[in-house]
Amino acid sequence: MVQKNKTKIYFWIKLDENFFKNLAIKNLRRTVSGGDSLVLIYQQMLLSSLPNNGVIYYEGTLQDVAQEIALNLDEKLDDIKLTIDYFQKAGLLQIGDDGSAEMLQVPMLIGQETNWNKYKREKKLEKFQRTSNQVPTEIDIEKEKEKEKEKEIEKEIDTDSLFDNYFQIFSEFTKGTKPQPRIDAMHEFSALLPEQRDKALIGANNYVTWYRNSGNDIKYSKNAAVFLKDMIFFDYQEVPEDKSGYDPELGF
């Protein structure tokens, strides 16, 4: 598909197998009349927010963003309002101070580049709010673009270094047993938010320390990719107490 700029924002969305298992989605379909139609509207809103990293901007043409969404999607205004109200209460949608609708689930459903782009957008917005009285010149804009490119390169190098450190922990831990899935692990690591990557390293170190002392067979330990995909590292920000080798993730 078409890429709008060099930051690799892809105009597609990934719905995993758990999308319809989400409690908010299941409850809407089962308990609300016309719930299936509202789920379809929600999916349309997810798609329409992709060019703006999960935000449907209120342009100010109509009375509110609900009316603009209804017009753009060719849906009934009452259905749009019901959808917005329901997913706001479910914590999956947020109306900002400027009237725009932010689809909070989008960062979990799109690729690595877009996640990072969202993070940069928020930082740029913070900077813009602090300097809103200053009008940048073309030279300033070009300098800012160069700085952003340099930061992106530095961030990529930093990410590669962090991943190498992370993967080394599991590779050394399971040496002599099953090989670690490096490509899968790299994909999962890249999809993490920047602040989550440091936590992944902490969790990996603590998990290995605990597992080595638990007496469990290494071949039954979590592999490097699953440890990230299932966000297990959040459970190991500290070394758990040893309880006779019982692993709550494995069930024995």
Stockholm file with secondary structure:
# STOCKHOLM 1.0

chainA/1-252         MVQKNKTKIYFWIKLDENFFKNLAIKNLRRTVSGGDSLVLIYQQMLLSSLPNNGVIYYEGTLQDVAQEIALNLDEKLDDIKLTIDYFQKAGLLQIGDDGSAEMLQVPMLIGQETNWNKYKREKKLEKFQRTSNQVPTEIDIEKEKEKEKEKEIEKEIDTDSLFDNYFQIFSEFTKGTKPQPRIDAMHEFSALLPEQRDKALIGANNYVTWYRNSGNDIKYSKNAAVFLKDMIFFDYQEVPEDKSGYDPELGF
#=GR chainA/1-252 SS CCCCSTTCCCSCCCCCTTGGGSHHHHHHHHHSTTHHHHHHHHHHHHHHHGGGTTEECCCSSSSSHHHHHHHHHTCCHHHHHHHHHHHHHTTSEEECTTSCEEETTGGGTSCHHHHHHHHHHHHHHHHHHHTTTCCCCHHHHHHHHHHHHHHHHHHHHHHHHHHHHHHHHHHHHTTTSSCCCHHHHHHHHHTSCHHHHHHHHHHHHHHHHHHHHHTCCGGGSCCHHHHHHTTGGGGGSSCCCCCTTCCTTTTC
#=GC SS_cons         CCCCSTTCCCSCCCCCTTGGGSHHHHHHHHHSTTHHHHHHHHHHHHHHHGGGTTEECCCSSSSSHHHHHHHHHTCCHHHHHHHHHHHHHTTSEEECTTSCEEETTGGGTSCHHHHHHHHHHHHHHHHHHHTTTCCCCHHHHHHHHHHHHHHHHHHHHHHHHHHHHHHHHHHHHTTTSSCCCHHHHHHHHHTSCHHHHHHHHHHHHHHHHHHHHHTCCGGGSCCHHHHHHTTGGGGGSSCCCCCTTCCTTTTC
//
